[in-house]
């Protein structure tokens, strides 16, 4: 797969409704400046629309089915020092012991904790964008079965996976001692995530950081995922804004039939195979203006916190749910980009 | 008998509808059977009332007897809980044979009803009951949405007949919280809606506003976007907040909404609906 076009120096200007206001209230001015700050990221003003990658066809859909329809909490991860794919069994053993020790330390607090767990490290073959990307790997905590039979698998208590999709910009900057898997996704109890994070940090001298997704990137995701060709839609397209007002916040949800969202996108879209900043802005402005026409509310002055499509849904707190196997790599590619930006 | 007592009893009896008069007089139990038998209830009401006052004088009705009559009028006027429950249950059982109906009375004259639905041939499904709260003092009942659609007409019929009303009408109000629906329906919110300083009514908790839009996209600033498209955009907009009405009011001063607020945002208390459908004309 090709890498991105070279980024231009500034994102292109867009026309937004607030440009037409004669006077802005103090809140509007404040919101606008906050938005400008957070959107002042030198990200490329154009990206490729996710397609089915050739490499992805090697991925067994059944093997990755468990990654779909689950909510993942996102983190960025700095490169791992002296990590080796041939030591996975050893890592399983070490992490297992560490978890048991940590949980025993906290025995006074968590009475009745079940220590019958099993830790498994495994690789996720094919979960990459370019050949150069390191192999993705998975860590799972399973509850050990009570039965004597060795092969019996227990229930999965926690899952975390590390991947790198089109991580060229990071790969180029590190030496061979480092393994770059900047995107980490976790599902399961927060306490387990913390323990496992601590072990990785100690063992590989790396650093996890929660990956928040700002409104600017959520808009991009909404546009890109709406642009994806779908045979059939499994979910409505939905946006959620949070309005800071007194005495307590107001949530505004705007759900649009996915076919109508696609029709709107197709009408906005000009460049085949690509999404540009202008198109994203125009797409969002259309939604804002349709909303304003009925409600006289300026959604652009509020905070976009969640976008949801049949491809995937993302929340500003760094939560993602991927619904479509076909575009799994495409979604991860964008997230990898965000993770890398956070690390650098 | 005192003049004032006579007058009071006269006015009280005049308020009673003719078809309930004998019931109430019997419940009052002040005039004897013999006395009541002398009354021709088929006369004009004024004549009946005069006759009754005459009988009360004979028995020397006191102010406390008059007061008792007054209370009984209030009581009967409102509701006969036992009769409602029996009637309601009978109607459902006659129609379905297999149905479980349970009642619980609470303060505020509310009766909670739980109905587990079956059919002529199958046992009631206890895992998908419908809950109804009927406020006997009012013409309102609230039902949970966990209901098999085919039973809706029957439930409506049972409520109407048992509560002795003529008709049941579904309102466009939905919420996950009974209190917020009650607030709107029983007008328990702050009436001074337009002022910015009004205190937040306690019972407004967690009301939502849902608006189903099916309107064409109008290009406006954006030129030819969707200009050829005949079909409307199918949208569902939901506003939610712990204090929805207050939050919506504060949008204009914050500069997030244009003032005056769109009527779609201000109409919940007036229309007593929180679910609307908007279509192009």
Boltz contact constraints between the chains, C-beta under 6 A:
constraints:
  - contact:
      token1: [A, 25]
      token2: [B, 255]
      max_distance: 6.0
  - contact:
      token1: [A, 27]
      token2: [B, 254]
      max_distance: 6.0
  - contact:
      token1: [A, 27]
      token2: [B, 255]
      max_distance: 6.0
  - contact:
      token1: [A, 28]
      token2: [B, 255]
      max_distance: 6.0
  - contact:
      token1: [A, 245]
      token2: [B, 247]
      max_distance: 6.0
  - contact:
      token1: [A, 245]
      token2: [B, 250]
      max_distance: 6.0
  - contact:
      token1: [A, 245]
      token2: [B, 254]
      max_distance: 6.0
  - contact:
      token1: [A, 246]
      token2: [B, 250]
      max_distance: 6.0
  - contact:
      token1: [A, 247]
      token2: [B, 243]
      max_distance: 6.0
  - contact:
      token1: [A, 247]
      token2: [B, 246]
      max_distance: 6.0
  - contact:
      token1: [A, 248]
      token2: [B, 242]
      max_distance: 6.0
  - contact:
      token1: [A, 248]
      token2: [B, 243]
      max_distance: 6.0
  - contact:
      token1: [A, 250]
      token2: [B, 241]
      max_distance: 6.0
  - contact:
      token1: [A, 250]
      token2: [B, 247]
      max_distance: 6.0
  - contact:
      token1: [A, 251]
      token2: [B, 240]
      max_distance: 6.0
  - contact:
      token1: [A, 252]
      token2: [B, 239]
      max_distance: 6.0
  - contact:
      token1: [A, 253]
      token2: [B, 238]
      max_distance: 6.0
  - contact:
      token1: [A, 254]
      token2: [B, 237]
      max_distance: 6.0
  - contact:
      token1: [A, 255]
      token2: [B, 236]
      max_distance: 6.0
  - contact:
      token1: [A, 256]
      token2: [B, 235]
      max_distance: 6.0
  - contact:
      token1: [A, 257]
      token2: [B, 234]
      max_distance: 6.0
  - contact:
      token1: [A, 260]
      token2: [B, 233]
      max_distance: 6.0
  - contact:
      token1: [A, 260]
      token2: [B, 234]
      max_distance: 6.0
  - contact:
      token1: [A, 267]
      token2: [B, 225]
      max_distance: 6.0
  - contact:
      token1: [A, 267]
      token2: [B, 226]
      max_distance: 6.0
  - contact:
      token1: [A, 286]
      token2: [B, 222]
      max_distance: 6.0
  - contact:
      token1: [A, 286]
      token2: [B, 225]
      max_distance: 6.0
  - contact:
      token1: [A, 289]
      token2: [B, 220]
      max_distance: 6.0
  - contact:
      token1: [A, 290]
      token2: [B, 217]
      max_distance: 6.0
  - contact:
      token1: [A, 295]
      token2: [B, 262]
      max_distance: 6.0
  - contact:
      token1: [A, 296]
      token2: [B, 257]
      max_distance: 6.0
  - contact:
      token1: [A, 296]
      token2: [B, 258]
      max_distance: 6.0
  - contact:
      token1: [A, 296]
      token2: [B, 262]
      max_distance: 6.0
  - contact:
      token1: [A, 297]
      token2: [B, 257]
      max_distance: 6.0
  - contact:
      token1: [A, 298]
      token2: [B, 256]
      max_distance: 6.0
  - contact:
      token1: [A, 301]
      token2: [B, 256]
      max_distance: 6.0
